[in-house]
């Protein structure tokens, strides 16, 4: 995926995190975002957003979004391993 597509995915995850954070504890919001990504995002999208963790400042991910993507990366590693 191109850099622009990566930026779009980061923007999308940040929006999801914002929408799912309202009135929730941070841990619950992180779990909600991770669950959403796992259920509704295509494999290529998940791989690209996980790759953003290697970019400086995690590619612009907000804290809840970054934690959710880190959790997604851990889940993917367990499945692959």
C-alpha positions in Angstrom: 0.0 0.0 0.0 1.1 3.5 -0.6 2.0 6.0 2.1 -1.3 7.8 1.4 -3.2 4.6 2.0 -1.4 4.2 5.3 -2.3 7.7 6.3 -5.9 7.0 5.4 -5.9 3.9 7.6 -4.3 5.8 10.5 -7.0 8.4 10.1 -9.7 5.7 10.1 -8.4 4.0 13.2 -8.1 7.3 15.0 -11.8 8.1 14.2 -12.9 4.6 15.4 -11.0 5.2 18.6 -12.6 8.6 19.1 -16.1 7.1 18.5 -15.6 4.1 20.8 -13.9 6.1 23.6 -16.8 8.2 24.6 -17.7 7.4 28.2 -15.6 4.3 28.3 -12.6 3.3 30.3 -9.4 3.4 28.2 -8.9 -0.4 28.4 -12.5 -1.0 27.3 -12.1 1.5 24.4 -8.8 -0.2 23.3 -10.6 -3.6 23.3 -13.5 -2.2 21.3 -11.2 -0.7 18.7 -9.1 -3.9 18.4 -12.3 -6.0 18.1 -13.6 -3.7 15.4 -10.4 -4.0 13.4 -10.3 -7.8 13.8 -14.0 -8.2 12.7 -14.4 -5.7 9.9 -11.0 -4.9 8.4 -9.5 -6.9 5.5 -6.3 -8.8 6.2 -4.3 -6.4 4.0 -5.7 -3.4 5.9 -4.8 -5.0 9.3 -1.3 -5.8 8.0 -0.8 -2.2 6.8 -2.0 -0.6 10.0 0.2 -2.9 12.1 3.2 -1.8 9.9 2.5 1.8 10.9 3.7 0.9 14.4 7.3 0.8 12.9 7.0 4.3 11.7 8.2 7.3 13.7 5.5 8.3 16.2 3.6 5.2 15.2 2.5 6.9 12.0 0.3 9.4 13.8 -1.9 7.0 15.8 -3.6 8.5 18.8 -2.9 6.7 22.1 -6.1 4.5 22.3 -5.7 3.7 18.6 -2.0 2.8 19.0 -2.8 0.5 21.9 -5.5 -1.2 19.9 -3.2 -1.7 16.9 -0.5 -3.1 19.3 -3.0 -5.5 20.6 -4.0 -6.5 17.1 -0.4 -7.1 16.3 0.0 -9.3 19.3 -3.1 -11.3 18.2 -1.8 -11.7 14.7 1.6 -12.9 16.0 -0.1 -15.5 18.2 -2.1 -16.8 15.3 0.9 -16.9 13.0 3.1 -18.6 15.6 
